[in-house]
Amino acid sequence: MICFAGIDVGSTAIKVAVVDEDGCIAGVHVTASGSLFHRNSTEALNTLLARLHLQRSDVRYMIATGYGRKLFKDADDSVSEITANAIGAFESGRALGGVRTIINIGGQDSKAIHIDDNGNVVNFVMNDKCAAGTGRFLDVAARNLELDLEELGDYHFKGDTPPLNINSTCTVFAESEIIGLLANGHGKPEIIAGIHYSIASRTVRLAKRIGIENRVYFDGGPALNRGLVAALQDELGRELVIPEHPQTTTAFGAAILARGEFLAEQGLGKQ
Ligand code: ADP
């Protein structure tokens, strides 16, 4: 079988997507990045290929993207995560009614991308200076609250009182603030909802810098957290488009681009 791979070597997680010759998704895989980006990326790719009963030689073209893309040596090419995210969201968003604004929250950054009707990037804005509006904030909060990351989403809806205000503008100070709130007898749900609203309001402020056009697509690992999704929808005042695999949109976009490059090299055009 002929297939194409996209590998998103993120700060926190490595995501692999494989598409078939028609550009339809064959499978995705997510694993922790760790510190050995090349080795862990290779393992992630091999794991997915084995699950799909594919050989490495079936992969006709592979594109790497993401924070650590230069550290993965086996790809045929690499592209920025902005480009790959835009294409992935455009392709997945098509079936969901089309999108013009993409909000991505990753492990250590957050961004908003504005795309045109063909999936081209018109404008983007990125926060990679401060962890407070990123997945890192959620990871730290889960640890302080002695919960699994996956539990934060459900806790958001369990509170009897309104979400607390988390005032700290820095993850390190927020950590002390969370511990202080727990020590003062506040419940985990109110704290967690407060954290989600804090991330959501930062994200909306960031996205407003490029203007928010209708049909907003939300992706990245934190889009798996339904509490954060609810807070972001509330702050935006509109419903978000969430794909089936929000964490692997960028890897999917890289796989779509890999297929396009292969077809172009074969003189077949980007069908
Ligand atoms: P990056 O590309 O920077 O590595 P990702 O888009 O992979 O970032 O997102 C990583 C973040 O996603 C983690 O820091 C974590 O907060 C969040 N995350 C990952 N899996 C889940 C999950 N199952 N539920 C909620 N949040 C998650």
Residues whose N, C-alpha, C, O or C-beta is under 5 A from the ligand:
A	BS01	ADP	G10 S11 T12 A13 I105 G106 G107 Q108 G135 R136 L138 D139 L149 E150 G220 G221 P222 L224 N225 Q247
